Amino acid sequence: MSSLAWIDFDEAERQRAQRILALFQERETRDELGLGGIRDSIADHLFPGTSTIQTRPRYMLFVPWLLRRLEGRGTTTAQLADEGRRLETALMGSLLAGGETIGVIGREAGSRLKRLPSSVYWAGLGAWGVRRFPGSIDSLFETLAGRDRLRRAPGEGSADAQVHALWHPRMPDPPEDLLERATFHLTADEAEFLVDCLVATHPTALLTLLAREGDDAECDFIWMHPHFSSFPDRARRLVRHGEMFSGLMHGASLLYNLALSELRQREEWIEVYRGRLADWSRELDISYIRAWSLEEFWVAVQHPAHVVLPASRRFVREWRDLVLEQPTQVGESAAALRLVEERERRLKGSQSRFTNRAVRDRWMGASGVDRLNFRWNRGQMYLRDLAHAA
C-alpha cells in the first residue's frame, strides 16, 4: 500500500504531499572529498538553524512543548531523560494518529530510535532563539533536576528566573491534544512566532527574507528560484557563488564514483558515470567558471561556525584549473583522476576505497553523486509549511 494512501482530500493537496515525499526520498550528500566545510558554510548563511536530518518546522515547537512538561518534576537527571524519551516516543504515535506519515522522526524505529527529535533540533532551537538555555540537553535535565534546590536557595525568584530563561518567553502554548492527535500544520500564531524568531536572530538570511514574504516557490535549486532577481544583493551573490561551486565540484564527485566503479569492474556502473560525466561536461558553462573569482568566493563563504582548511581551498583551485584546461576530457584525464584519488586517500587514510580493497568491496555504487543544494530541500520544506499556516 502506498504511504500516501491516507490522503483523501483535494488534488492540489495530494500533489503537494507527493512533492514533500519526494524531498524526503533524496539521498543525503556524503562528503567523500572533504567539501563539507564549504558546503555547510554556504548552507548556514542561507538557511541558518536547519540541517539535513531535520524534517518539519513544527518540531521547533514540539520539542520545547514536550521538554517544558518536565519542569517541576523534582526527580533525578536520569529519570527526566527517561521521561523525555517517553514523551518524544508518544509524539511519534500522536503524529501518526493525526494522519502524518511524511517527516515523522522515528516512524520506522519507534521506541528504538537512537536520535530523538530533541537531539536533531537542539542546535536549530538555539540558532533561532527558541531555546534560551545555553547548554546541552543533558545539562538541561541536570538544571531541571536541581529546581527544588534552587527554590530553596536564598535570593528572590532564583528558581523561577532560571527556569523561565530556558525558552523564549513568547512561545505559543501547545494544543491540548498534543500527545493524542498531532499534525505538522502550523497555526498562524505559531508561524508568526517562528518567523519573528528568525527575524530577531538572522535578519539578513535568505530563509528569513523568504519566510517573511510567505514565499513557497518550488524549484530544484535555490539559484533556479523564480524570484531570484529580487533577492538582496548579498544573498544573490552568495547563491551565485554556490551555483558555481556546486556545478564545478559535481564533476569531481562523478569522477570519484567512476574511478571506484572501474576498480570494482562493474560495467553497468561505469556506463552510468561516464554518461553523467559527459552530460556534466556539456552543461558546464566554462565562460562562467573562467570568470568566477575564487578570492571573492572564499570571502563570501566565511562563517564563524566553520573552518575551511588550506587543503580544501587548494583542491578546489586545482580541480578548477584542470577543468578549464580540458573541460570535455576530464573523465579521461590522468591528472584529474590523480587529484581526486590523492584527495580521498589523504582524508580517509587506511579507510580509503582506493587502497583498502575490503572497504571498496563494501561500496554500493554511489557516494555523494547528487549535486550540492546547500539544504535548499529543507529550506523549501520549511518555507512551504510556514506559508501554508492557518
N, C-alpha and C positions, 0 to 999 in steps of 0.2 A: 504493500500500500504506500502511496506517496506520502512524504512527510507534510505535504500541503493539503491533505485530504480534509482537514478540519475547516478549511476556508470555504465558506458558502455564501459570501456576500458579493458585491458587485465586481464586474470585470476589472475596473481600474484598480481596485484594492487587491484583487487577485494578482494582477501583473506586478503591482508594487511589491507584494510579498515574494514573488518569484525573483525579482531583482535583488531583494535583500538576501534571499537564499544563495544567489549566485555569488554575492560578495563573500559569504562565509565558506564557500567552496574553494576560494582562491588559496593557493599554497603559500605559506609563509616564506618570504625570501630568506634564503640561507646566505650567510656571509662567508663564502668559501675563499674569497680573495682579499679579505681584510678591508672591505669598503664600508663596514658598518658604522664607524665613527662619523664618516662624511654623510652617509645616508641619514643617520639619526639626528645629526646637527640640523640638516635641512628640514627634516620632519618636525623637530621640536620648535623650530622657528615658525613653521606654517601652521602646525596643528598641536600646540602645547597640551600636555597632560594626557594625550592619547597614547595607545600602544597597540601593537599588532594582536595582542591576546585579549584586549577589551572587546566587548560586543555592542551593548546598547547604552545610551547615556543615562537612562533612569537608574542604572546601577550606582551612579553618582549620588543618588538619594537612598536607594535600597540599603547600601552599606551603612551609612550613618544612622538611618532609622533603626536598623537591627542592633547596632552596637550601643545606641542610646538606651535600649531596653536593659542593658547590663548595668547601668548606673544605679547605685544604691543597693546592689545585691548583698553587699557586706560579706563576700566569700573570698576564697583564695584565688590567686592568679590562674592556677591550673583549672579550677572549676569554672572560672569565667571564660577561659579559652574553650573548654568543652561545651559550655552553654552557647558560646558564639558559633561554634561549628554546628550545633544542633539547629540554631536559628537559620543559619545560611542554607543548611540542607532542607529545612522546612520551606524556605523561599523557593527552592527549585520546584518542589511539589506544588506550591501555590501558583507559580507561573505556568506550569503545565496544566493545572486545573483551570487557569484562566484562558487556555487556548493557545499559549505561546509555545512554539517549537523551535523557532529560529533565534539563536543567540542566547539560549538558556545555558549558563555556565554550569557544567556538571550534569547535563541532561543524560549522558550515557553512563558516566561513572557513579552517579548517585552519591550515597554516603561514603563511597571510597575515594571521592575526589581529593586529590592531593593539594591543588592550589585553589583556595576558596576565592570567591569574588572580592572579599576584603583585601586579600593579598594582591589580586590583579589590579584593583583600583586604588590602592593605598597611595601610590605616588601621584596619580592623577588628582585625587581628592585634595592633596596638599598643593599641587600646582594650580588648581582652580580656586583655592582659598575656602573650599567647603570644609576641609579639615583644618582646624587651628592648632591642634595638638602637634608638637614638633617631632615627636619620637616615632619609634616603630610601633607596630600593632601589639607586640609583646609588651612594650613599655606602657602602652595604653592599659592593658589588662593589669599591670602592676599598679598603675595610678588608680584605677577603679577599685582594686582590692584594698588600697590604703585609704579609701574615702572616709571610713569610720574614724580612722586615726586622725585624719585631717580635721574632721568635725570637732574632735576633742582638743585640737591644738589651740593655743592662745592666738588671738588675733581675730578681728571681726570678719566674718564671711570667708574664712580661709578655705574651707572645703568647697563652698558654693562657687567661689571665684575660679578655682582651679577646674572644677567640672564644667562650668559654663564655658570656659575657654577652649574646650575640646572641639567644638563645632561652630560653624557660622551661626550667629545669633538669629538671623532671619530665615533660617532653613524652614521650608514648609512642613506642616505636620503630615504624618503618614496617614494613608487611608485606614479605616477601622478594620477592613478585611485583608490587610497586607499579607498575612500568613494563611489565608484561606483561598483567595482567588485574585491573583495579581496579574497585571499586564505591563507591557513596556510603553504603553501610551502615556505620554506626559500630559498633565493638565496645563492649562495656560499659565497658572501661577508658578508651577514647577519649572516650566520652560523659561519664564521670565527670570526666575531666580538664578538658574544656571547661566543664562546669558549675562545677567548682571555680574555674576562671579567672574566670567570671562572678561568682561569689560574692566572690572576692577584689577584683575591680575595680569591680563595680557591684552591691553587696549589696542595694540597695533598688529596683533597676529591676524593672519588671513582667516583663520577659523572664527575669530571674534567678529571680524567685519562681515563675513558672510552670514553668521548666525544673527547678527543684529538686523540684517536685511531680510531675514526669513528665506534665504536662498536655498533651494533644494534641487538645483540643476543637476542633471545626470550626464556624466562623461567618463571615459575610461581613465584619463589622466587629468591632473589639475590644469596643465597647460592647454588642454582642449576645452576648458570651461567657456561656455557661451558668453560670459561677461568678463572674460579675461582682460579685454581692453580697458575696462573701467576699474580694474584693481589699482590700488595706490602704487605709486612708482616703486617703492622699496619692495613690496610684495611681488610686483610684476617682474622686477629684475631677478629676485631670488627664484621665482618659478622658472624663468628662462634659464638661469644657471642650472637648476635641477633638471630641466629638459635636456640640456646639452650633456650633462654628466650621465644621466640615465641612458640616453641614447648611445653615447660613446662607449661606456663601460659594459653595456649589454653584450657587445661583441666579445669582450674578454671572457665573460661568463659562458657564452656559447662555445667559444674555442676550448675552454676548460672541459666542458662536457663532451665535446667532440674528441678531445685527446683521450679522455678516460674510456670513451666508447671504443676507440681504436685499440687501446690496451686490452680491453675486455674482448675484443674481436667480435663485437655484436653488430652485424651488418645493418640490421634494421634501425638501430640507434644511430649508427654512423650516417646513414642516408638522411635521417631526420635532421641531425645537426648540421650536416653540410648544406641542406636546403635552407635551414633557418639562417645560417651564416651568409649564404648567398643573398637571401632576402634582406638581411640587415645591411649588407654592403650596398645594395641597390637603393635602399631607403635612406641611408645616412646622407645628410646634406653636408658635404665636405667643405663647402664655402663657409657655412656657419661654424663648423668646427675650427677651421683655419682662423676665423675672425674672433673666436672665443678667447677671452682673456683669462688665463688661469690665475694670474695675480689678483684680478678683481674677484674671481670665484673664491679664492681662499679667504679673502677678507669678508665676503658676504656670508660664508658658512660658519664663521667663528661663533661658537656657542659656549657659555661658561660650563655647561654640563658635559662637554665632550672635548677630547683631545685628538687632533688629527696628527699622527706621527709623521716625521720626515719620510720614513719609508713608504707610507701610503701616498704622500704627495709625489714622491719620485716614481712610483709605479704608475700613477695616473698620467704623469707627464710623459714617461717613456712609452706608454701604450698609445697616447695621442700622437706622439711623433711617428710611431710605426704605422699607425692608421693613415696619417697624412702622406707618408711615403708610398704606401701601396694599398689603397683602400679596397681594391677589388681582389687582392690576393692574400688577405690576412689569414684566411683558413689554411693556406698552403705555406705560410711564412715560417721558416725555422726560427727566426729571431722572435717572432710573436709567441710561438709555442714555448720557446725557452724562457721568455719573460714571465709567462703565466705559470709555467711549471716551477720556476725558481721562487716565485712569489708564494705559491701554495706550500712548497716544501719548507720555506722559512717560517711560515705561520704555523704549520701543523707538526713539524719535526718528525718524530718517529711514526706519527699517525698519518703522514702524507699518503694519499692514494697513489701517488706516482712511485713511491719507494716501498710501500708496505702492501704486499700482494693480498694478505688476508683482509686488510681494510678495504682494498679496492674490490675484492670479490664480493663484499657485502653491499657495495654500491648498487643502487637500484635503477640507475639510468638517468637521474635528473637531480641536479643540485643548483639552486639559485638561478634557474633558467628564465624566470619571469622578469620582465623589465622593472626596475625600481620605480615605485609610485609614491614613496615618501609618506605612506599612511593615508593617502587620499581616499582609499576604500573605507577606512574607519572615519575619517573626517566627513565623507559623504553620508555615511550612515548616521552620524550624529546630527548633521545639518538637516537631514530628512526628518528625523524624529522631532527635532526642535520646531521645524516649520509646520509639522502636522499636529502640534499640540492643540488640545481643545478642552 
